[in-house]
Amino acid sequence: MSGLTIGLASIDKLNLEIAAKRSPKVAKSAKTIFAVINQHHWMLVTLLLSNAIFIETLPIYLNKAISEMAAIIFSVVGVLFIGEVFP
């Protein structure tokens, strides 16, 4: 979610409009992207809320499969590296 938030928030609208005028395939994708980034407040709220829900529910579900301490350690390390460092 962090990579998606940064990626969508940093899109240059002018360059995307120019690329959309050059290619019909890009124009179709640009139409979808503009629908999302034009309402940037809703985009950020949705991405941050879904990220928070995932981070909070991961240890709960892992706790059913492995011990409590292992679930906490695995979820913290997993979210840190997979959700924050790698993107």
N, C-alpha and C positions, 0 to 999 in steps of 0.2 A: 504494500500500500504506500510505503514511503516513496518508492521509485515512481509509482503512478502519480502521486500527488505532485512531486517535483516535475515530472515530465509534462503533465497537463498544465500546471501553473506557469511553466516557462515557455510554452509554445508562442512563437512570434506570429501573430495574426496576419501581418502584412506578407511575410514570406509564404505562409500557407495559402493566402488568397492568390498570390502570384502563381504558385505551383498548381493551384486548382484551375486557373485559367489556361494553363498549358496542357493539362492532361485530364480527360474525362474520368479516368479511374481515380485520380487524386481528388477530383472535384466531388465524387461520391463520398469518399472517406472524409474529406474536409467538411462536408455538410453535417456529417454525424459529429465530428469533433467540435465544430462551431456550436452545435446545439448544447454540448456539454460545457464548453469553456465560456460561453456567453453568460451563463448563470454560475459564475465562479464561486459565489458563496455557498450555493447548494452543493456544488461539486466538492468543495473542501469539507463541508459538514458531513456529506455522505461518506467520503473516504476516511475521515478521521473517526467517525462513528463506527464504521465497519472494522477499522483497524482496532479500535478499543474493544469491540465485542469479541473479535478473534483472540486478542491477547488475554482477555479475561476468561474465556471459555476453554482455551487450550489446556490449562492445568486441571480443570475440572474433569474433562474427558480423559486426560492422561492418567489421572488418579485412579480411574476404574481399571486401567490396564497394568499400571506399575505402582510402586509405593509412593507415598505422598511426597517425600523429600526428593526422590528421583524425578517425579512429575514436575516439581517446581524447578529443579535444576535444568532438566531437559527443555522445559518451555522457555525459561529465561535465556538460556544459551541459544536455543533455536530461533526465538524471536529476534534476539540481538544480531546474530549472524545472517540468518536467512531474510529477516525483515528489514534490517537496517544497514548492515555492512555491505552485503553483496549487491543490492540494487544500486 
